[in-house]
Amino acid sequence: MYSSEQKLILETQVCKSKKQLRIFSSSPYSNVRSSVAKNPYTDSETLNKLAFDCVARVSYWALKNNKCTKKRILRSEDLEHKCVICKIDESLFFKECQQCCN
């Protein structure tokens, strides 16, 4: 059974609607927002907002998206944290990260 967060992550990964992705980008779940940042259909305006997210992982992936036009230098402490730059798919976090973070 999926949690509401997991369901939202799966929805963002297949979403092609810029409007819906913009709505998802305001999710209280950072994993949902980072999934939006990775989605190739997310527009520049949404990515530019996510580039300044309070969660470094979200900002990192927004800045890595080619459609993001804003620039920001993340703190070196953030980039050294393995969870920020982790390439594991958000939908797998609930299984994979239990092993990595413990």
C-alpha positions in Angstrom: 0.0 0.0 0.0 1.3 3.4 -1.0 1.4 6.4 1.3 -0.1 9.7 0.1 3.5 11.0 -0.5 4.4 8.0 -2.5 1.3 8.4 -4.7 2.1 12.0 -5.3 5.7 11.1 -6.3 4.4 8.5 -8.8 2.0 11.1 -10.2 4.7 13.7 -10.7 6.9 11.3 -12.5 4.4 10.7 -15.3 2.8 14.1 -15.3 3.0 16.1 -18.5 0.8 19.0 -17.5 2.8 22.2 -16.6 -0.2 23.5 -14.6 -0.4 20.3 -12.5 3.4 20.2 -12.0 3.2 23.8 -10.8 0.6 22.6 -8.2 2.8 19.7 -7.2 5.7 22.0 -6.7 4.0 23.5 -3.7 3.7 20.1 -2.0 4.7 20.0 1.7 6.7 16.9 0.8 10.3 17.7 -0.4 10.5 14.3 -2.2 7.5 15.4 -4.3 9.1 18.8 -5.1 12.4 17.2 -6.1 10.5 14.8 -8.4 8.9 17.9 -10.0 12.3 19.4 -10.4 13.5 16.3 -12.3 10.4 16.1 -14.5 11.3 17.2 -18.1 7.8 18.8 -18.5 8.3 21.2 -15.6 8.4 24.8 -16.9 11.2 27.3 -16.3 9.1 29.4 -14.0 8.4 26.5 -11.6 12.0 25.4 -11.8 13.3 28.9 -11.0 11.1 28.9 -7.9 12.3 25.4 -6.9 15.9 26.5 -7.3 15.5 28.5 -4.1 13.6 25.9 -2.2 14.4 25.6 1.5 15.4 22.0 1.0 18.9 21.6 -0.6 18.0 18.4 -2.5 15.0 20.2 -4.2 17.2 23.2 -5.2 20.0 20.9 -6.4 17.8 19.0 -8.8 16.0 22.2 -10.0 19.3 23.8 -10.8 20.4 20.6 -12.7 17.4 20.8 -14.9 18.2 22.5 -18.3 15.1 24.6 -18.2 16.1 26.4 -15.0 17.3 29.9 -15.9 18.2 31.0 -12.4 21.7 30.5 -10.9 22.4 29.8 -7.3 25.5 28.4 -5.5 24.6 25.9 -2.9 26.6 25.7 0.3 29.5 23.2 0.2 28.0 21.6 3.3 24.8 20.9 1.4 26.7 19.3 -1.5 28.7 17.1 0.8 25.6 15.5 2.2 25.0 12.3 0.3 21.2 12.6 0.3 21.3 16.0 -1.5 23.1 14.6 -4.6 21.7 11.1 -4.5 20.4 9.9 -7.8 17.9 7.3 -6.4 14.5 7.7 -7.8 12.2 9.4 -5.2 9.6 6.6 -5.6 12.3 4.1 -4.3 13.4 6.3 -1.3 11.2 4.4 1.1 13.0 1.2 0.4 16.5 2.2 -0.7 17.2 5.0 1.8 16.5 2.9 4.8 19.7 1.0 4.1 21.8 4.0 3.1 20.9 6.4 5.9 21.2 4.0 8.8 
